Amino acid sequence: MGRYVIRRLLQMIPVFIGTTFLIFFMVYSLGDPVAAFFAGKAPNPAVAAQIRHQLWLDRPLWAQYLHYMAGVFRGDFGTSFNGTPVSTLMANAFPITIRLAIIAFLFEMIFGIGLGVASGLRRGKLTDTLVLLFTLVVISIPVFVIGYLAQYFLGVKWGVISPSVSFGAPWNELIVPGIVLGSTSLAYVARLTRTTVAENSRADFVRTAVAKGLPRRRVISNHLLRNSLIPVVTFLGTDLGALMGGALVTERIFNIQGVGYNLYQGIVTQNTPTVVGFVTVLVIIYLVANLLVDLLYAVLDPRIRYV
């Protein structure tokens, strides 16, 4: 196991470098950051040249990337155009989005797997039909529609929650936004769990366990679920990174100043250091999540061994 982890960590290095270079290249090719810094006004040529020199924008792109990566390995993600270090923006934004992603992840995992198991064990019955209809409706409705409806009815019309999350985003105010963020993923988790449970419930190893007289709960938990959850864990692992980066719409609706909010502001103002810095951290989260998913395979399926 240790050798496999080391090998995977070494494989992550070129993936990280290649991904961050593509992101760096695409973001810095969108336009002139100096022109965006002056909000469309014509800057003094001498001042513009000085700013480009300070930001390394007058160097070749590969030199800018090497300069940026050297700072990243020192823990310096650059400075936003308003003078705030990007690391400071991250320290304020990531804890908020992490709390939001945890709520969404727990919501989709617990309720998604629960609905999927209930539907898969009762395939073709009323429970199965209701779950399929519910998940189909959730998948068909965009997240921003669900968010605005929840904000209007729960926040504006009924006054159950605050329409806008307060500064600092306490846990209790993030429950509804977290449910909105994880709603679509819940539907996919439920459908994926339902399919794998329904298929494995007719497998030979399940029939053998039932023939041995094992209790139904033990058959479901020890035999059926452990084999059925492998594709579900794969989806949940990749979705964890998507929840962190895909919170942009939800955070905009509920005025949550997290990662999505800062990314949106950075894109609108062409604040390239902010965009590249935040996306770089999201790439690391994706890579770590994929590694954890691979390690969980061996926990769920004893036949899988890493050497």
Secondary structure, DSSP 8 states (H G I E B T S, - for coil): -HHHHHHHHHHHHHHHHHHHHHHHHHHHTSS-HHHHHTTTS---HHHHHHHHHHTTTTS-HHHHHHHHHHHHHTT---B-TTS-BHHHHHHHHHHHHHHHHHHHHHHHHHHHHHHHHHHHHTTTSHHHHHHHHHHHHHHHS-HHHHHHHHIIIIIIIS-SS-SS--TT--GGGGHHHHHHHHHHHHHHHHHHHHHHHHHHTTSHHHHHHHHTT--HHHIIIIIIHHHHHHHHHHHHHHHHHHHHHTTHHHHHHTT--SHHHHHHHHHHTT-HHHHHHHHHHHHHHHHHHHHHHHHHHHHH-TT----
